Amino acid sequence: MHHTGIESVHLPPKSPNLNAYAERFVLSIKSECLDRVSMLGEAHLRRAIDEYVEHYRIERTHQGLGNQLIDGVQECTDGRIERRQRLGGLLNSYYREAA
């Protein structure tokens, strides 16, 4: 036990589903972003990751949440449909402009 009162639990290497949420995020960012962009340096990589994380948190629906957004913002049902692009159009999301 550490001085903080938290006891670490040692898990065997390569155990399935150690952290399914983190594993899902890594799979998503690799397949939807990093495997599709040729990075031109660390600054470019960091910007791509920041853009993806913003897209993932705010604009992308999630099956585990009933295909809803993480922040739970209600979608407008009236108004013109707009497209938001990130990473030069690699990531797209669609929303209705508030009337």
OpenMM code with the backbone's topology and positions (N, CA, C; nanometers):
from openmm import Vec3, app, unit

residues = "MET HIS HIS THR GLY ILE GLU SER VAL HIS LEU PRO PRO LYS SER PRO ASN LEU ASN ALA TYR ALA GLU ARG PHE VAL LEU SER ILE LYS SER GLU CYS LEU ASP ARG VAL SER MET LEU GLY GLU ALA HIS LEU ARG ARG ALA ILE ASP GLU TYR VAL GLU HIS TYR ARG ILE GLU ARG THR HIS GLN GLY LEU GLY ASN GLN LEU ILE ASP GLY VAL GLN GLU CYS THR ASP GLY ARG ILE GLU ARG ARG GLN ARG LEU GLY GLY LEU LEU ASN SER TYR TYR ARG GLU ALA ALA".split()
positions = [
    Vec3(0.0851, -0.1178, 0.0000),
    Vec3(0.0000, 0.0000, 0.0000),
    Vec3(0.0892, 0.1234, 0.0000),
    Vec3(0.0516, 0.2218, -0.0802),
    Vec3(0.1267, 0.3459, -0.0897),
    Vec3(0.0804, 0.4432, 0.0174),
    Vec3(0.1534, 0.5513, 0.0358),
    Vec3(0.1192, 0.6509, 0.1377),
    Vec3(-0.0140, 0.7212, 0.1096),
    Vec3(-0.0698, 0.7070, -0.0096),
    Vec3(-0.1978, 0.7704, -0.0421),
    Vec3(-0.3167, 0.6840, -0.0032),
    Vec3(-0.2907, 0.5617, 0.0408),
    Vec3(-0.3992, 0.4719, 0.0775),
    Vec3(-0.4535, 0.3921, -0.0401),
    Vec3(-0.3888, 0.4038, -0.1558),
    Vec3(-0.4328, 0.3308, -0.2750),
    Vec3(-0.3429, 0.2112, -0.2941),
    Vec3(-0.4033, 0.0968, -0.3052),
    Vec3(-0.3273, -0.0255, -0.3253),
    Vec3(-0.3295, -0.0624, -0.4732),
    Vec3(-0.2130, -0.0894, -0.5293),
    Vec3(-0.2077, -0.1276, -0.6701),
    Vec3(-0.2379, -0.2761, -0.6847),
    Vec3(-0.3000, -0.3089, -0.7956),
    Vec3(-0.3330, -0.4471, -0.8271),
    Vec3(-0.2506, -0.4847, -0.9494),
    Vec3(-0.1698, -0.5866, -0.9369),
    Vec3(-0.0862, -0.6312, -1.0477),
    Vec3(-0.1648, -0.7284, -1.1343),
    Vec3(-0.1754, -0.6970, -1.2610),
    Vec3(-0.2499, -0.7796, -1.3556),
    Vec3(-0.1531, -0.8454, -1.4521),
    Vec3(-0.1858, -0.9641, -1.4995),
    Vec3(-0.0966, -1.0318, -1.5932),
    Vec3(-0.0902, -0.9569, -1.7265),
    Vec3(0.0265, -0.9556, -1.7904),
    Vec3(0.0382, -0.8888, -1.9197),
    Vec3(-0.0523, -0.9536, -2.0241),
    Vec3(-0.0971, -0.8734, -2.1176),
    Vec3(-0.1809, -0.9174, -2.2295),
    Vec3(-0.3142, -0.9760, -2.1848),
    Vec3(-0.3639, -0.9330, -2.0696),
    Vec3(-0.4959, -0.9771, -2.0257),
    Vec3(-0.6010, -0.9064, -2.1091),
    Vec3(-0.7020, -0.9775, -2.1558),
    Vec3(-0.8047, -0.9118, -2.2378),
    Vec3(-0.8890, -0.8168, -2.1533),
    Vec3(-0.9301, -0.7095, -2.2149),
    Vec3(-1.0229, -0.6128, -2.1546),
    Vec3(-0.9751, -0.5530, -2.0231),
    Vec3(-0.8464, -0.5225, -2.0140),
    Vec3(-0.7989, -0.4548, -1.8929),
    Vec3(-0.8631, -0.3182, -1.8797),
    Vec3(-0.8712, -0.2479, -1.9883),
    Vec3(-0.9380, -0.1187, -1.9873),
    Vec3(-1.0063, -0.1021, -2.1228),
    Vec3(-1.1257, -0.1541, -2.1331),
    Vec3(-1.1966, -0.1578, -2.2607),
    Vec3(-1.2209, -0.0188, -2.3169),
    Vec3(-1.2447, 0.0813, -2.2311),
    Vec3(-1.2693, 0.2171, -2.2793),
    Vec3(-1.1446, 0.2754, -2.3455),
    Vec3(-1.0308, 0.2605, -2.2816),
    Vec3(-0.9061, 0.3116, -2.3388),
    Vec3(-0.8703, 0.2356, -2.4658),
    Vec3(-0.8896, 0.1047, -2.4641),
    Vec3(-0.8597, 0.0244, -2.5822),
    Vec3(-0.9473, 0.0657, -2.6996),
    Vec3(-1.0738, 0.0947, -2.6748),
    Vec3(-1.1651, 0.1373, -2.7808),
    Vec3(-1.1226, 0.2723, -2.8369),
    Vec3(-1.0825, 0.3648, -2.7488),
    Vec3(-1.0387, 0.4957, -2.7961),
    Vec3(-0.9138, 0.4829, -2.8821),
    Vec3(-0.8179, 0.4032, -2.8383),
    Vec3(-0.6940, 0.3851, -2.9158),
    Vec3(-0.7254, 0.3248, -3.0518),
    Vec3(-0.8119, 0.2245, -3.0569),
    Vec3(-0.8521, 0.1654, -3.1848),
    Vec3(-0.9179, 0.2706, -3.2741),
    Vec3(-1.0049, 0.3531, -3.2163),
    Vec3(-1.0751, 0.4558, -3.2938),
    Vec3(-0.9795, 0.5599, -3.3495),
    Vec3(-0.8922, 0.6140, -3.2667),
    Vec3(-0.8029, 0.7208, -3.3145),
    Vec3(-0.7045, 0.6664, -3.4182),
    Vec3(-0.6606, 0.5422, -3.4013),
    Vec3(-0.5705, 0.4842, -3.5008),
    Vec3(-0.6402, 0.4643, -3.6343),
    Vec3(-0.7597, 0.4032, -3.6320),
    Vec3(-0.8259, 0.3697, -3.7577),
    Vec3(-0.8914, 0.4897, -3.8251),
    Vec3(-0.9396, 0.5864, -3.7481),
    Vec3(-1.0106, 0.7002, -3.8058),
    Vec3(-0.9215, 0.8211, -3.8311),
    Vec3(-0.8006, 0.8220, -3.7753),
    Vec3(-0.7165, 0.9408, -3.7882),
    Vec3(-0.5713, 0.9059, -3.8210),
    Vec3(-0.5009, 0.8451, -3.7285),
    Vec3(-0.3562, 0.8303, -3.7409),
    Vec3(-0.3123, 0.7435, -3.8576),
    Vec3(-0.3897, 0.6412, -3.8921),
    Vec3(-0.3541, 0.5557, -4.0057),
    Vec3(-0.3819, 0.6236, -4.1398),
    Vec3(-0.4512, 0.7355, -4.1396),
    Vec3(-0.4922, 0.8015, -4.2639),
    Vec3(-0.4172, 0.9314, -4.2924),
    Vec3(-0.3297, 0.9731, -4.2025),
    Vec3(-0.2602, 1.0999, -4.2179),
    Vec3(-0.1099, 1.0757, -4.2083),
    Vec3(-0.0354, 1.1332, -4.3012),
    Vec3(0.1102, 1.1282, -4.2935),
    Vec3(0.1553, 1.2483, -4.2113),
    Vec3(0.2066, 1.2215, -4.0932),
    Vec3(0.2449, 1.3295, -4.0026),
    Vec3(0.3750, 1.3940, -4.0494),
    Vec3(0.3800, 1.5250, -4.0385),
    Vec3(0.4959, 1.6014, -4.0840),
    Vec3(0.5774, 1.6555, -3.9678),
    Vec3(0.5664, 1.5936, -3.8533),
    Vec3(0.6416, 1.6353, -3.7356),
    Vec3(0.5551, 1.6289, -3.6118),
    Vec3(0.6186, 1.6574, -3.4971),
    Vec3(0.5480, 1.6469, -3.3699),
    Vec3(0.4330, 1.7457, -3.3587),
    Vec3(0.4524, 1.8690, -3.4041),
    Vec3(0.3459, 1.9702, -3.3963),
    Vec3(0.2242, 1.9260, -3.4781),
    Vec3(0.2477, 1.8687, -3.5949),
    Vec3(0.1386, 1.8196, -3.6791),
    Vec3(0.0657, 1.7040, -3.6111),
    Vec3(0.1416, 1.6117, -3.5519),
    Vec3(0.0824, 1.4994, -3.4795),
    Vec3(-0.0040, 1.5486, -3.3639),
    Vec3(0.0484, 1.6428, -3.2852),
    Vec3(-0.0273, 1.6950, -3.1711),
    Vec3(-0.1556, 1.7647, -3.2163),
    Vec3(-0.1489, 1.8409, -3.3252),
    Vec3(-0.2685, 1.9094, -3.3748),
    Vec3(-0.3728, 1.8086, -3.4236),
    Vec3(-0.3274, 1.7038, -3.4916),
    Vec3(-0.4198, 1.6001, -3.5392),
    Vec3(-0.4862, 1.5293, -3.4212),
    Vec3(-0.4094, 1.4985, -3.3184),
    Vec3(-0.4660, 1.4330, -3.1999),
    Vec3(-0.5657, 1.5253, -3.1305),
    Vec3(-0.5307, 1.6526, -3.1151),
    Vec3(-0.6226, 1.7490, -3.0521),
    Vec3(-0.7533, 1.7596, -3.1297),
    Vec3(-0.7440, 1.7666, -3.2621),
    Vec3(-0.8641, 1.7753, -3.3453),
    Vec3(-0.9490, 1.6495, -3.3315),
    Vec3(-0.8831, 1.5327, -3.3302),
    Vec3(-0.9581, 1.4078, -3.3175),
    Vec3(-1.0272, 1.3987, -3.1820),
    Vec3(-0.9564, 1.4333, -3.0771),
    Vec3(-1.0154, 1.4260, -2.9427),
    Vec3(-1.1361, 1.5189, -2.9338),
    Vec3(-1.1261, 1.6377, -2.9901),
    Vec3(-1.2393, 1.7302, -2.9909),
    Vec3(-1.3576, 1.6695, -3.0672),
    Vec3(-1.3296, 1.6115, -3.1822),
    Vec3(-1.4334, 1.5445, -3.2620),
    Vec3(-1.4953, 1.4290, -3.1831),
    Vec3(-1.4122, 1.3471, -3.1202),
    Vec3(-1.4573, 1.2298, -3.0462),
    Vec3(-1.5475, 1.2700, -2.9299),
    Vec3(-1.5099, 1.3736, -2.8572),
    Vec3(-1.5845, 1.4155, -2.7387),
    Vec3(-1.7124, 1.4920, -2.7710),
    Vec3(-1.7116, 1.5718, -2.8777),
    Vec3(-1.8220, 1.6653, -2.9016),
    Vec3(-1.9105, 1.6275, -3.0201),
    Vec3(-1.8534, 1.5709, -3.1256),
    Vec3(-1.9275, 1.5560, -3.2511),
    Vec3(-1.9599, 1.4122, -3.2897),
    Vec3(-1.8977, 1.3148, -3.2319),
    Vec3(-1.9121, 1.1752, -3.2726),
    Vec3(-2.0109, 1.1042, -3.1802),
    Vec3(-2.1065, 1.0327, -3.2395),
    Vec3(-2.2001, 0.9551, -3.1583),
    Vec3(-2.1335, 0.8255, -3.1137),
    Vec3(-2.1842, 0.7668, -3.0053),
    Vec3(-2.1224, 0.6479, -2.9471),
    Vec3(-2.2269, 0.5401, -2.9247),
    Vec3(-2.1983, 0.4197, -2.9725),
    Vec3(-2.2921, 0.3075, -2.9594),
    Vec3(-2.3261, 0.2786, -2.8141),
    Vec3(-2.2273, 0.2863, -2.7268),
    Vec3(-2.2499, 0.2571, -2.5859),
    Vec3(-2.3435, 0.3559, -2.5188),
    Vec3(-2.3671, 0.4691, -2.5827),
    Vec3(-2.4586, 0.5714, -2.5298),
    Vec3(-2.5854, 0.5783, -2.6136),
    Vec3(-2.6192, 0.4706, -2.6816),
    Vec3(-2.7400, 0.4688, -2.7644),
    Vec3(-2.7288, 0.5600, -2.8851),
    Vec3(-2.6098, 0.5662, -2.9440),
    Vec3(-2.5795, 0.6534, -3.0590),
    Vec3(-2.6069, 0.8001, -3.0301),
    Vec3(-2.5784, 0.8398, -2.9072),
    Vec3(-2.5905, 0.9797, -2.8664),
    Vec3(-2.4518, 1.0393, -2.8503),
    Vec3(-2.4461, 1.1707, -2.8409),
    Vec3(-2.3204, 1.2399, -2.8154),
    Vec3(-2.2830, 1.2249, -2.6684),
    Vec3(-2.1531, 1.2327, -2.6383),
    Vec3(-2.1071, 1.2194, -2.5007),
    Vec3(-2.1656, 1.3284, -2.4123),
    Vec3(-2.1676, 1.4525, -2.4606),
    Vec3(-2.2143, 1.5632, -2.3760),
    Vec3(-2.3665, 1.5699, -2.3646),
    Vec3(-2.4380, 1.4886, -2.4427),
    Vec3(-2.5825, 1.4809, -2.4303),
    Vec3(-2.6591, 1.6030, -2.4787),
    Vec3(-2.5990, 1.6874, -2.5604),
    Vec3(-2.6666, 1.8058, -2.6121),
    Vec3(-2.7790, 1.7623, -2.7059),
    Vec3(-2.8954, 1.8181, -2.6847),
    Vec3(-3.0090, 1.7855, -2.7702),
    Vec3(-2.9894, 1.8464, -2.9081),
    Vec3(-3.0210, 1.7695, -3.0094),
    Vec3(-3.0066, 1.8149, -3.1468),
    Vec3(-3.1291, 1.8961, -3.1874),
    Vec3(-3.1074, 2.0049, -3.2598),
    Vec3(-3.2178, 2.0844, -3.3138),
    Vec3(-3.2879, 2.0015, -3.4216),
    Vec3(-3.4189, 2.0144, -3.4312),
    Vec3(-3.4929, 1.9403, -3.5330),
    Vec3(-3.5333, 2.0289, -3.6494),
    Vec3(-3.5163, 2.1600, -3.6344),
    Vec3(-3.5465, 2.2545, -3.7417),
    Vec3(-3.4187, 2.3267, -3.7803),
    Vec3(-3.4155, 2.3717, -3.9042),
    Vec3(-3.3002, 2.4485, -3.9500),
    Vec3(-3.2235, 2.3738, -4.0572),
    Vec3(-3.1358, 2.4461, -4.1197),
    Vec3(-3.0547, 2.3939, -4.2286),
    Vec3(-2.9468, 2.3004, -4.1750),
    Vec3(-2.9224, 2.1891, -4.2444),
    Vec3(-2.8175, 2.0954, -4.2047),
    Vec3(-2.6831, 2.1500, -4.2507),
    Vec3(-2.5892, 2.1547, -4.1580),
    Vec3(-2.4540, 2.2032, -4.1855),
    Vec3(-2.3542, 2.0903, -4.1615),
    Vec3(-2.2391, 2.1008, -4.2267),
    Vec3(-2.1326, 2.0035, -4.2080),
    Vec3(-2.0136, 2.0728, -4.1434),
    Vec3(-1.9587, 2.0094, -4.0424),
    Vec3(-1.8371, 2.0585, -3.9782),
    Vec3(-1.7253, 1.9629, -4.0174),
    Vec3(-1.6174, 2.0170, -4.0734),
    Vec3(-1.5048, 1.9350, -4.1166),
    Vec3(-1.3859, 1.9571, -4.0240),
    Vec3(-1.3137, 1.8504, -4.0013),
    Vec3(-1.1877, 1.8571, -3.9267),
    Vec3(-1.0833, 1.7793, -4.0048),
    Vec3(-0.9598, 1.8140, -3.9852),
    Vec3(-0.8471, 1.7490, -4.0520),
    Vec3(-0.8650, 1.7457, -4.2031),
    Vec3(-0.8999, 1.8589, -4.2600),
    Vec3(-0.9120, 1.8714, -4.4044),
    Vec3(-1.0233, 1.7881, -4.4643),
    Vec3(-1.1275, 1.7607, -4.3887),
    Vec3(-1.2405, 1.6828, -4.4383),
    Vec3(-1.2321, 1.5347, -4.4045),
    Vec3(-1.1266, 1.4916, -4.3381),
    Vec3(-1.1142, 1.3522, -4.2982),
    Vec3(-1.2215, 1.3152, -4.1957),
    Vec3(-1.2493, 1.4078, -4.1046),
    Vec3(-1.3537, 1.3877, -4.0042),
    Vec3(-1.4670, 1.4852, -4.0332),
    Vec3(-1.5877, 1.4350, -4.0413),
    Vec3(-1.7044, 1.5188, -4.0692),
    Vec3(-1.8119, 1.4927, -3.9653),
    Vec3(-1.8835, 1.5971, -3.9310),
    Vec3(-2.0020, 1.5816, -3.8477),
    Vec3(-2.1092, 1.6727, -3.9047),
    Vec3(-2.2319, 1.6345, -3.8826),
    Vec3(-2.3444, 1.7085, -3.9377),
    Vec3(-2.4339, 1.7543, -3.8234),
    Vec3(-2.4860, 1.8736, -3.8365),
    Vec3(-2.5706, 1.9304, -3.7323),
    Vec3(-2.6681, 2.0265, -3.7971),
    Vec3(-2.7703, 2.0616, -3.7239),
    Vec3(-2.8655, 2.1614, -3.7722),
    Vec3(-2.8316, 2.2953, -3.7090),
    Vec3(-2.8271, 2.3940, -3.7931),
    Vec3(-2.8037, 2.5296, -3.7464),
    Vec3(-2.9269, 2.5753, -3.6695),
    Vec3(-2.9077, 2.6355, -3.5551),
    Vec3(-3.0221, 2.6817, -3.4758),
    Vec3(-3.1041, 2.7823, -3.5573),
    Vec3(-3.2359, 2.7653, -3.5541),
    Vec3(-3.3253, 2.8521, -3.6322),
    Vec3(-3.3386, 2.9890, -3.5688),
] * unit.nanometer
topology = app.Topology()
chain = topology.addChain("A")
for resn in residues:
    res = topology.addResidue(resn, chain)
    for name in ("N", "CA", "C"):
        topology.addAtom(name, app.Element.getBySymbol(name[0]), res)
